[in-house]
């Protein structure tokens, strides 16, 4: 498959271990360490954050696809070769979290829709990345799991919360306690992924969803993402004022007027994002 939408130019980050391309409203981010099944290093977290900053500022990018290089893995987890240097004990782990946390915070705050295009292994920290995406579409040959119990590490609380939100506490306990891998069929059944598709249909399925989102009103999509994010929080933590502001932005926007006009004129709307 061609990983780059429309054959757009690919740019390298983190010494080539992170790749970015954009075309026709779609941004593509590739985790590019196939020799380690795209395991995430600290440098890759930095590069990931830099790409997200660029895509956030570029108004032409309406939706982002995350994918892994090659066919063996989306992201197989954290780069274990860095554990001895960066994660050998609790103090070192705190420093690792501080350094990786910059990229993670940018990902958590990214306001545009993100689709995880998954093939092969999606494990540990890689599953955490996929769970934080808005949508997860996986090839039938994908495998999912959290091996924390086999490494004597604690899975991050925010990732545990996302797991519970997606599959419920019963399935979350089974996944975490057993550290077993599950296939794509099981992942779809329990709600860990949105959809499983045949391997040869994965790229077109994800691109079709991305194009559909990119063709919709960007302010409305952003409002939906913000509202869903806030409503998943505990009631006391929800930023209802931000939701109200976003609703006002939508109703006062040129796009709202364009949407009404296009509907009356029976034509496709031309969104400007304001």
Buried (B, 14 or more C-beta within 10 A) or exposed (E): EEBBBEEBEBEEBBEEBBBBBBBBBBBBBBBBBBEBBBBBBBBBBBBBBBBBEBBBEEEEBBBBBBBBBBEBBBBBBBBEEBBEEBBEEEEBBEEBEEBBBBBBEBBEEBEBBBBBBBBBBBBBBBBBBBBBBBBBBBBBBBBBBBBBBEBEBEBBEEBBBBBBEBBEEEBBEEBBEEBEBBBBEBBBBBEBBBBBBEBEEBBEBBBEBBBEBBBBBBBBBBBBBBBEBBEEEEEEEBEEEBBEEBBEBBEEBEBBEBBEEBEEEEEEBEBEEE
